Amino acid sequence: MDILRKLGLTDQQISIYLMLIKTGAVSVNNLTKRLNISRISCYDTINRLVAKGLVTIDTLGSHRLFKAISPDELVRKAREIEEDARNTREKIEKLIPSLKKLESTSSEQSFSFTYIGIEGMKSFFESILRTKDNLLVIGATGKALTKLEYYFPQWHRKRIIRKIYTKVIFNYELRGSLITKISYSEIRFLNKKQNVPSTIFIFGNHVANLLWLDNPVCFVITSQEITQSYRKYFEQLWNLARK
């Protein structure tokens, strides 16, 4: 039921909603016994589900019973989220021209910045698409496909549509793996003793070091001089790497 998290539900909210689907209208006492949670936590979670429109309150005498809405309503909730996302995107697209006017023109200066977390990684990969420049990668691990399992295949399709050609040097242990079969790319592999601890991306005038930690971190340097140095480093490794 991981998909229910896409509706903005927590694990406990999902547990209570699914229990209510199975049991029908029940009291908080019933729920706390079935799920082994405290009354305070149960009430708090139910109130949040009521606010989301996923649970209703029925009154039977002096008792309050809670009941899950029909699962059919989840489709409606998903459509609402989709509509909100589309409206937000349209508003942001209209705002971009005015934001660009405020953007610093000192693009030739060297500077650095950091992306953090899964959403940060998505923003980083989107920045690669915006450069429309060929991409060089050193020490690829294949973890982008596992950590961003829904996003990354879509990103690759966008990359190919934008004709962003890649040359990727994978770490040694991925030799022969299906994860290294990438369209519109050239692939080579580091030797066993050459593995690098982080994945390096070189594109445009940017060099990025990405570490796939539990909370991923990507450190990006923007500098034409530094990027040129890394491009030379890539070519040296490329010539040593195996096909």
C-alpha positions as CSV (number, residue, x, y, z in Angstrom):
1,M,0.0,0.0,0.0
2,D,3.0,2.3,-0.5
3,I,1.0,4.1,-3.2
4,L,-1.3,5.6,-0.5
5,R,1.7,7.6,0.6
6,K,1.4,9.5,-2.7
7,L,-1.9,10.9,-1.3
8,G,0.1,12.4,1.5
9,L,-0.7,9.8,4.1
10,T,1.6,8.7,6.9
11,D,2.1,5.0,7.8
12,Q,-0.2,5.2,10.8
13,Q,-2.9,7.0,8.7
14,I,-2.6,4.2,6.2
15,S,-2.9,1.5,8.9
16,I,-6.0,3.1,10.4
17,Y,-7.7,3.7,7.1
18,L,-7.1,0.1,5.9
19,M,-8.4,-1.2,9.3
20,L,-11.5,0.9,8.9
21,I,-12.0,-0.5,5.4
22,K,-11.9,-4.0,6.9
23,T,-14.0,-3.4,10.0
24,G,-16.6,-0.8,9.0
25,A,-17.7,1.7,11.6
26,V,-15.8,1.2,14.9
27,S,-14.9,3.1,18.1
28,V,-11.5,4.4,19.0
29,N,-11.3,1.8,21.7
30,N,-11.7,-0.9,19.1
31,L,-9.0,0.6,16.9
32,T,-6.5,1.0,19.7
33,K,-6.8,-2.6,20.6
34,R,-6.6,-3.9,17.1
35,L,-3.6,-1.7,16.2
36,N,-1.9,-1.5,19.6
37,I,-1.6,2.2,19.6
38,S,-2.4,4.9,22.2
39,R,-5.8,6.6,22.3
40,I,-4.2,10.1,22.0
41,S,-2.2,8.9,18.9
42,C,-5.3,7.2,17.4
43,Y,-7.6,10.3,17.9
44,D,-4.9,12.6,16.4
45,T,-4.5,10.4,13.4
46,I,-8.3,10.0,12.9
47,N,-8.8,13.7,13.1
48,R,-6.3,14.2,10.3
49,L,-8.0,11.6,8.2
50,V,-11.3,13.3,8.8
51,A,-9.7,16.6,7.7
52,K,-8.5,14.9,4.5
53,G,-12.1,13.6,3.9
54,L,-11.0,10.0,4.1
55,V,-12.9,9.1,7.3
56,T,-16.4,10.1,8.5
57,I,-17.8,10.3,12.1
58,D,-21.1,8.4,12.9
59,T,-22.9,8.9,16.2
60,L,-24.6,5.9,17.8
61,G,-26.3,7.1,21.0
62,S,-23.5,8.5,23.1
63,H,-20.8,6.7,21.1
64,R,-18.7,8.1,18.3
65,L,-17.9,5.6,15.5
66,F,-15.4,6.2,12.7
67,K,-15.8,4.9,9.2
68,A,-13.6,5.0,6.1
69,I,-15.0,6.5,2.9
70,S,-15.4,4.2,-0.1
71,P,-12.1,3.3,-1.8
72,D,-13.5,4.7,-5.0
73,E,-13.1,8.2,-3.4
74,L,-9.3,7.7,-3.5
75,V,-9.4,8.2,-7.2
76,R,-11.0,11.6,-6.7
77,K,-8.4,12.5,-4.1
78,A,-5.7,11.6,-6.6
79,R,-7.3,13.7,-9.3
80,E,-7.4,16.7,-6.9
81,I,-3.7,16.3,-6.1
82,E,-3.0,16.1,-9.9
83,E,-5.1,19.2,-10.5
84,D,-3.4,21.1,-7.8
85,A,0.1,20.1,-9.1
86,R,-0.9,21.2,-12.6
87,N,-2.2,24.6,-11.4
88,T,1.0,25.1,-9.4
89,R,3.1,24.3,-12.4
90,E,1.2,26.7,-14.6
91,K,1.6,29.5,-12.0
92,I,5.3,28.8,-11.7
93,E,5.7,28.9,-15.5
94,K,4.1,32.3,-15.6
95,L,6.3,33.5,-12.8
96,I,9.6,32.4,-14.4
97,P,10.1,35.4,-16.8
98,S,9.9,37.9,-13.9
99,L,12.2,35.7,-11.8
100,K,14.8,35.5,-14.6
101,K,14.9,39.3,-14.6
102,L,16.0,39.1,-11.0
103,E,18.6,36.4,-11.7
104,S,22.2,37.4,-11.2
105,T,24.2,38.0,-14.4
106,S,27.5,37.1,-12.8
107,S,27.5,33.7,-14.4
108,E,31.2,33.8,-15.2
109,Q,32.1,33.7,-11.5
110,S,32.9,30.5,-9.7
111,F,30.5,29.4,-7.0
112,S,29.1,26.2,-5.4
113,F,25.9,24.9,-4.0
114,T,24.4,21.7,-2.6
115,Y,21.4,19.6,-3.3
116,I,20.1,17.4,-0.4
117,G,17.6,14.6,-0.2
118,I,15.6,12.7,-2.9
119,E,13.8,15.8,-4.1
120,G,17.1,17.6,-4.2
121,M,18.5,14.9,-6.4
122,K,15.5,15.3,-8.8
123,S,16.2,19.1,-9.0
124,F,19.9,18.3,-9.7
125,F,19.1,15.9,-12.6
126,E,16.6,18.5,-14.0
127,S,19.5,21.0,-14.0
128,I,21.4,18.7,-16.3
129,L,18.5,18.7,-18.8
130,R,18.4,22.5,-18.8
131,T,22.1,22.8,-19.9
132,K,21.4,20.7,-23.1
133,D,25.1,19.8,-23.0
134,N,26.6,16.4,-23.3
135,L,27.1,14.6,-20.0
136,L,30.2,12.9,-18.7
137,V,30.0,10.6,-15.6
138,I,32.7,9.0,-13.5
139,G,32.1,6.3,-11.0
140,A,28.5,5.5,-11.8
141,T,26.9,3.1,-9.3
142,G,23.4,2.5,-10.8
143,K,21.9,3.8,-7.5
144,A,20.0,6.6,-9.3
145,L,17.8,4.0,-10.8
146,T,17.0,2.3,-7.5
147,K,16.7,5.5,-5.4
148,L,14.6,7.3,-8.0
149,E,12.9,4.3,-9.5
150,Y,9.9,6.2,-11.0
151,Y,11.6,9.5,-11.8
152,F,14.9,8.3,-13.4
153,P,13.5,6.3,-16.4
154,Q,11.5,9.4,-17.3
155,W,14.6,11.5,-16.9
156,H,16.4,9.3,-19.4
157,R,13.6,9.6,-21.9
158,K,13.8,13.4,-21.6
159,R,17.6,13.3,-22.0
160,I,17.3,11.3,-25.2
161,I,14.6,13.7,-26.6
162,R,16.9,16.6,-25.8
163,K,19.7,14.8,-27.6
164,I,22.0,14.9,-24.5
165,Y,24.6,12.3,-25.2
166,T,26.4,10.7,-22.3
167,K,29.7,9.0,-21.8
168,V,29.5,7.0,-18.5
169,I,32.3,5.2,-16.7
170,F,30.8,2.7,-14.3
171,N,32.4,1.3,-11.2
172,Y,34.1,-2.1,-11.8
173,E,31.5,-4.3,-9.9
174,L,28.7,-3.3,-12.3
175,R,30.4,-4.8,-15.3
176,G,27.9,-7.1,-17.1
177,S,24.9,-5.7,-15.2
178,L,21.7,-4.8,-17.0
179,I,21.6,-1.5,-15.2
180,T,24.5,-0.4,-17.4
181,K,22.5,-0.8,-20.7
182,I,21.8,2.9,-21.3
183,S,20.5,4.2,-24.7
184,Y,22.2,7.1,-26.5
185,S,25.3,6.6,-24.4
186,E,28.8,5.2,-24.5
187,I,29.7,2.9,-21.5
188,R,33.1,1.9,-20.1
189,F,34.2,0.4,-16.7
190,L,36.8,1.3,-14.2
191,N,39.4,-1.2,-13.3
192,K,39.0,-3.1,-10.0
193,K,41.4,-0.8,-8.1
194,Q,40.0,2.4,-9.6
195,N,36.6,2.7,-8.0
196,V,35.8,6.2,-6.8
197,P,33.8,6.9,-3.6
198,S,31.3,9.4,-5.2
199,T,29.8,9.8,-8.6
200,I,31.1,12.7,-10.6
201,F,29.0,14.5,-13.2
202,I,30.5,16.9,-15.7
203,F,28.2,19.0,-17.8
204,G,28.1,22.6,-19.1
205,N,30.4,24.5,-16.8
206,H,29.4,22.4,-13.8
207,V,31.1,19.6,-11.9
208,A,29.0,17.7,-9.4
209,N,30.0,15.1,-6.7
210,L,27.0,13.0,-5.7
211,L,27.0,10.7,-2.7
212,W,24.1,8.2,-2.4
213,L,23.8,8.3,1.4
214,D,20.5,7.5,3.3
215,N,19.9,11.2,2.7
216,P,21.7,11.8,-0.6
217,V,23.9,14.8,-1.1
218,C,25.1,16.5,-4.3
219,F,27.8,19.2,-4.2
220,V,28.0,21.3,-7.4
221,I,30.8,23.6,-8.4
222,T,30.2,26.1,-11.3
223,S,33.4,27.2,-12.8
224,Q,34.6,27.0,-16.4
225,E,38.2,26.5,-15.4
226,I,37.5,23.7,-12.9
227,T,35.2,22.0,-15.4
228,Q,37.8,22.0,-18.1
229,S,40.2,20.4,-15.7
230,Y,37.7,17.6,-14.9
231,R,37.0,17.1,-18.6
232,K,40.7,16.3,-19.1
233,Y,40.6,14.0,-16.0
234,F,37.6,12.2,-17.5
235,E,39.4,11.7,-20.9
236,Q,42.4,10.2,-19.1
237,L,40.2,7.7,-17.2
238,W,38.1,7.0,-20.3
239,N,41.3,5.9,-22.2
240,L,42.2,3.6,-19.3
241,A,38.7,2.2,-18.7
242,R,37.5,-1.0,-20.3
243,K,34.6,-1.4,-22.7
